[in-house]
Structure formats: C-alpha cells, structure tokens
C-alpha cells in the first residue's frame, strides 16, 4: 500500500499517528506541521489537497492550560497512518520510533527465515529487535554484556545468547555458522567492530545506534567474505503502519515506564539516566 493510500483508509474518529523521522522524499515531518487555533473546518481551505487534518483534542485529557490551545495539527498525508484498535497508545508510541527502526531494518536486511541474525544490545532498540527477529523466523542471537542477561534474552525469544564481556563475539557467531545480519543497536563503535568477523559470506552489519564513534575494520576482513556495513534510519508512514500491524499480530511489545505529564521533568531525567526499562512514555 502506498503512503497516499494509507491516509485514504482513515476516517474521522480513527486513532492515528504521525511518522516522526523521514519519508521517502527525505523531508522532515516538522517542516510540514502547522498548529491551528481554530476549528479544523476553517483550516481546510488553507491547505492543499495533499494535506490532511489530524484533529487531536486535548480538552478532555486534563491537559495543562497552555496546551489546550494546541487542538489541531495539519500534516501532509504522507506522514499519517492508522493505529490498530487493539494496540493501546502507551505501547504503540515506542513502536513508532524504536519499533519501526528495528522492524524496518530487519525486513530490508536481506535475511531469510532460518538465517542466523544477531542483535547487538538489548536496550530500547535491542529488546524489540530480538522480538522482531524471532517472529520473522530468524535463528536469533542476542548479544549483550553480562551472563545475567541470558534469561531475559531467552524470554524475548532469542535462541542463543553471547556475553560480550566473557566471550569472543566473532568466534561465537562463526561457531553458529556466521551471521547473515548483525543488527547493531548499541552506540559503541568498538562493540560493533567486534562482530564483523562473525558475519558469514555476504553478511551485513546494519548500524542503528547513532554515534560519533568510528567503526574500525580491516579491509581484508570485508573483502574476503564479501561482508558489508550499512545503516538504517527509520521509515515512512506505510512502514509505521506495517510495524504496528506486525507487532499487534505477533505480540511484540515494548517494555515501558509511564509518567503523567505533570512529572515530565522526572521522566526526562529517568530517560537520560539510562536506567529506564526501556522506554519512557508521557501520558496526558
């Protein structure tokens, strides 16, 4: 389904979302957003047919007075998608960031069901990556620091666990046959580089963790096995909708900590501490 067809399936009253990162035209949502202080009917004449009105009412949600004027937003239809009725807002929200990033990168990675796919890191991105990889039919390996995380990895569906603090990650992946894909959700360049030797022929290190750290690798390590290194950002509105549908059908779920809007500062501090398990969600 094309992005233009996604919005055509949305009717008044449907729960919906807005893609926050990138669309296929490399445009940012934020440059298309507009805030209206009037009824959306008055705004319809002010926007082109390529825009839709996303009416998000805050009146009945006990929003602070300063937010009650922000009743309506106008967004390009490329960015609007429908939320499954069965998926609650609290758990849908993280899937529109960490979820789409891991889901979309895996389904475009070239890996086939049965292939060995490793997920490096089991934090906000990684705990979803392990779940998606498992439900896509991959032979899933979770890689993290510490033997104590092995039970959690198995709980998420991983068939194998590698403790990067006590095991040679590349050697362990090679023992398992070599990874078709390593999904790097961490931000440490050295940890990413340590997995490259464990890629199989034509294997790919897919980088999701944004960092200024360089990934240092021998050119011969890449050439001999035709290994690749690539990155993946996010996806379109269609990809967001696909992510939510897949998650709802398979039971993939983000682990969250929720805070009311009045405690937003506390929620932000918790997120920045790195101690949250694993996504912080603000409720209104």
N, C-alpha and C positions, 0 to 999 in steps of 0.2 A: 504494500500500500504506500502510495506517495504521500509526502507531508501534506499536500493540498487536500488529499482525500481524508486524512485523519480528522482535520477540523470539520469537514463536511458531515462527519458522523456524530458530531457533538451538538446536542440540543440544549435549550435553556433548562437550567436546573442540574445538568450533569456535573459531577465533580470533575475538575480538570487541573492540569498543571502546565507550567511553562518551562521549556528547556532553558537551562541557565548558562550553558557554556558556548558551544559552537554549532552552527548549522553548516550544511554542505557548501554554502556560499561564503563561508568564512566571515560571516557577520556576527556581531555580538548582540545578544538579546537586549542588552541595556541601551543600545543606541536606538532601539525601536520602541522602548517603553514610554508611555505617557501617563501622567496622573491627571484624572479629571475630577473636578469638584462639583459636577452636575450630574443629572440623570444620564445614563448611557444612551438613551434615545436621542438626546441633544448632541451627543458626540458622533453619532453615526454619519451625519452629513459632513463631518470634519475630517473623516479618514477615508482612504481609498478602499476599494472592494477587497484588496489583498489583506486587509486588517480585520480582526475580529475583536469583539468586546468581551473581555473576561471580567465579569462582574463578581467581585469578591467582597461581600458585605461583612463589615466588622462590627456593625451596630449591636448585634445580638451576642457577641462573643466577649463582652466585658473588656473591650479594648480601651486603652488609655485615651483620654480626650484628644490628645494631639494626633492620634492615629485615626480617629473616627471620620476625618475629612477624606482620608485616602480610601474612598469606597470603590473606585473603579480603575482599572488599568486597561490600556489599549495595547495590544501586542500583535505582531504580524502572525498570520495563520501558520506560518512555517514552524512556529515555536509552541503551538498549543496542542495538547493531547489529552485524551480521556483517561481518567483513573478508574480501575476496576472497582465495582461496588463492594466487592468482598475484601478489599485491602484498606485497612484503616490509615488515616492520614499520618499518624505518628511513625508507622513503619514504612509508609510509601516515601516519605520525604528523603531518607538517606539513600533510597534506591535510585533517586533522580540525580545523584552525584556519584557516590562510591559504587552504587549498583550498576548504573549504565556504563561506567568506565570499565569495570571488570567484565560484565556480561558482554558488552560490545567488542571489547578487545579479544576475548576468547573466541567468540563466534567468527571473527575475521582473522584469526591467527593461522588458519590453515590446518589446525589439528583435527583429526578424525576420531570418532568414537573408538575407544580401545587404546589410543595413543597415550604415552606417558606424558603427563602435563604436571609441571611443578609450580607451586605458588610460593614465592619467596616473601615471607612475612605473614603474620596472622592478626594484624590490627584492623583498622577501619575498612580498608580495601581488602586486605587478605582474607579476613574471615568470610567475606562474601565471595571472593574469588574461589576459595576452596569449595564452597557450596555449589556455585555455578559449574565449576569444572566437573564435580561429581555428577550433577544432574544432567550434564551434557554427554555423559557416558565415557569420560576420560578416566584413565588409570591415574588417579590424583595423588600427588606427593605434596605434603605440606612441609615447608622449611622455616624454622624459627629458632630462637635462642633459648636453650634450656630443655632438659628432658621432661620437666614437669608439664610442658605444654602438649605432650604427646596425646594424653587422653582427650584434650579439647579438640585436637586435630582430628582424631577418630570420630568424635561426636559430630563434627562438621561434615564428615563423610570421607575424609582422606583415607586412602588405602595404605599409605606409607607416611612415615614421619622421619625427618632428618634434623638432628640437633646440630646446628651450625657451630656451636661452641665446643663440641667434643668430637665431631665427625668431619671428614673432608667431603664437602658437599658435592664437588665434581666427581669424586671417586664413587660415592654412594649412588649418584644418578647413573653413572656408567654401569655399575653393577646391575641396575634395574633395566638396562638396555639403552640408556641415553634418552634424554627428554626431547620430545618434538617441540615443546614450548616451555620456557620458564617465564612465568608472569611475575615481574618484579614490582612488588607493591611497597617496598621499603625505599628510603631516600639515601641510603649509604652506597656510594659507588663501589667501594671495595667488596661489599657483600654481593652486589650484582656481578662484578667481575669474577668472583669465586665460583659462580655457577656455570660460566661459559664452557669450561672444559667438560661439563656433564651433559652438554647438548649432543644429540645424535646427529647423523648426517642430515643436512638441510634444516637443522634445528634453529629455533629463533628465540632470542632473549627479547621479550616485549616489556618495555620500560613504561611503568605507570607512575612511579614515585618521582615527583618533581624535585630536583635538587641541583645545586651548582657543582656537586661532586663529579669529577671526571670518572669515566669507566675505562680503566686501563686494561688493555688486552693485547697479546701478541698477535701480529698479523698472521703468522703461521697457524695459530690456533683457529683462526677463522677460515683460512684458505683450505687447509687440509680436509676439513669435514663440510665445507660449504656452509658454514654457520653464519647466522645473521643477527644483527642488533637493530631493533626498531622501537618506535614509541607510539603511544596511542593516547589521544586526549579524552574524548567523550563520545558525543553522537548527536543525532537530530531528534526532532520531536517524535518521528516514527520509531527511532531506536529506543526512546524513553518509554513509549507505549509498549513496545515489544518486551522491554526489560520488566515492566510491571506485570504484564500478562504471564510471562515465563515464571516470574517469582511467585505469583499467586497460584499457578497451576502446580508447581513443583514443591512449594513450601519453603523456598529460600526466604530467609528473614534476617533483617539487620538487628544486631543487638544494640539497644539504645538506652540512654538515660534522658528522661524528660524533665523539663523545668518550666514553670509558668513564666509568662513574660515579665512579671514583676521581679523575677530572680535572674534576669538576662545576664547581668554582670557576673553573677556567681557561675552561671552556666558557661560563659565565655572563659572565665578563669579555669574552670574544670577542664574544658576542652584544651586550652593552651598548656595545661599541666602535663598532658599526655597520659593521664591516669584514667580517663573515661573509657568505659567498656560499652560500645566502641564509638558510638556517635551520639552527640548531644543534640536534642530536639527541643525547640521552644514551642510551648502551647499557648493558645490565646482563647 
